[in-house]
Amino acid sequence: MYDVFLSHNRKQKQWVKKLYHYLVSQGLNVFFDEESIPPGANIVSTIEEAVKNSRYVVLILSQTSIQSNWVAMEIQYAVHTDPSAKKGTLVPIIIEKIDFSSLRLSIQTLNCIDLTTNGTREEKLKYFLGHIGVRHNYINDEFENLLLIDQNISDLEIKIGGVEEILSWGWDGIRLLDEFINLDYETLENLIPSHEGHSRQWAPIFMNHPDTWRMLYSESNKIIGYWHFAPLFEDSYELAKQGILLDSEITADKVQFFEFEGWYNVYFVQICMLPKYRTTRNVRKLFQAIFTVLENLTKDGIFIKEICANAYTDIGRALCKTFRMQYLCEHKEYGSIYYSSTFDLLNSPIASAFTHLKETYIKEKNA
């Protein structure tokens, strides 16, 4: 008896194989042709028997699968076992745009799991997994890889960059900030100019303070995510902690240079990434860049004492908690204010790989 039978065309093999390994890792018994058909077995009868003895037949729909004779045969077996679809045996998953009119009527009438839209893919995938019996531990590397249906995305080499890359591209600060601000509007709801600020305001801050930001970019020099913090002077930092400082009010004269050895307080202005690229690997790479910068700063005798941030979204609030930041107050207009000492941050699971950084901070504190 199988929990799931995976019906697909060979051109979807790479993604279906990832789905197979994920489902098996979650404890499900899965029929997947290249793993489940013994050598020398009668393929047709083995498939027929497996479909009949599966709780769910997961039909992977794409432009090629709807033209496949093998898939058509598997659909026929599945429909035969549940002709009125009362048992919900047949579960179609759409992984690329298709012509619905070309589908059999028995498929057109079913509620399909549509994974072709980036913005809703994770939600729909979780719904499907819950339906077939995966009840816990959705989020891991294998799950994140399932969100990469477009192989062109998963094959991209994603890199961390800073001001050197920007200059090598022939960009100036305005071009960079235009890209970052567009990214903010694309990833944050209800963002308005009075909250965000503008390119001419931020450009000198980014270009004159190269150790306060990093970006994530693809081979084609497309920026897909970034983070930025600002070492504010004491009066501006206190306003930020009280939730009465707007990002649009942060100008170059409010930002300290990392010129002298000592301890600084920083306001974490932004961390964001396009949902399409939000895999565990990419998120981890962006986070690790923060600790790498902190580690490099210690070599110049520069340490961060305290961090505060304005979390605009539920994801942002969860991220602050993950970094072991404490809730302070609501911002006067937009978001929630969190803060923490850098020592708390270095004790979070995210910083577990940077034990030397933590030791350096402890040594400096006790000096």
Secondary structure, DSSP 8 states (H G I E B T S, - for coil): -EEEEEE--GGGHHHHHHHHHHHHHTT--EE-HHHHS-TT--HHHHHHHHHHTEEEEEEEE-TTGGG-HHHHHHHHHHHHHSTT--S--EEEEE-S---GGGS-HHHHTS--EE---HHHHHHHHHHHHHHHT--S---SHHHHHHT--SHHHHTS--EEE-HHHHHHTT--HHHHHHHHHHHHHHHSTT--HHHH--HHHHHHHHHH-GGGEEEEE-TT--EEEEEEEE-B-HHHHHHHHTT---GGG--GGGB--TTSSEEEEEEEEEEEE-GGG--HHHHHHHHHHHHHHHHHHHTTTEEEEEEEEEE-SHHHHHHHHHTT-EEEEE-SSSSEEEEEEHHHHHTSGGGTT-HHHHHHHHHHHH-
